[in-house]
Amino acid sequence: MLASASSLVGLRGQANYNAGNTYEDTLAKYRLSKGEKAVPLDLGAMVDDGVLSENTWLLDRVLTYGSLEPINCETYLAILDYYCNLSLPLLSLTQSQAAIGIRAGGGSGLETIDYSLSPMLYPLVLQNNRQAEPMGGTDQANYRDMIMTSASLDEAGGIAAQAVDNKLAKSFSIMQDNTSIDRNKPLQVYGVDSLLAMELRNWIVKEFMAGIAVFETQGVSTLETLSRLVTGRTSIKHDRWTVWGYGKED
């Protein structure tokens, strides 16, 4: 059975895909327990055929997860030659899962899940904080404070745009070169699909206290229009300016 190694490592934001591949792994074990042949081929990222080879930004996004190793058709066909051999005996349960293309370690620079939002998982934050050594500062900007002290709506919009830019870069490594970003181009040009749009919307609500709908981060929405919506709807109190309606400045 053709499957994905996501069943073993898990891909953030892909719970449905992870679950489907986990089902295949379990189905194979069930068949073996009944004396029937089966084996799921849990593959990493197929780089020279299929949807990833046709979408460079999607391939970059998958590899940025840091869990899947690139594999090619030659490797895949060699695996098929082995497991499709009719003389191959019935596999044991410990041999019933072929995992090819799993990388050790996490993705470089990939944004981690905010465990502090869940009381059940908060001890993980405390543990990580105790283990981490201070390195003379942090790269995490406090955008909420920057919005509060901004001198104008335009400045606040620039802060929001930079924040979204950095968020996308940290999350999926699709906008690493900030100087090349055209803020008037649709976000979909930079790979913002429905899953990323949902995560982006939830992050905006948490970070900027601004009510944004998912569809407003998709389609023809640009970084410029999105930043204007954020500053126009934020409930953060400002010391020097106030928004009335959509973007009027006091």
Secondary structure, DSSP 8 states (H G I E B T S, - for coil): -EEETHHHH--TT-HHHHHHHHHHHHHHHHHHHTT-----EEE-EE-SSSHHHH-HHHHHHHHHTSSB-EE-HHHHHHHHHHHT-TT-----GGGS-EEE-B-SS--TT-----GGG-TTTHHHHHHHHHH----SS-S---HHHHHHT-SSHHHHHHHHHHHHHHHHHHHHSS---GGG--TTSBGGGGT--HHHHHHHHHHHHHHH-B---GGGGSTT-BHHHHHHHHHHHB----SS--EETTTEE-
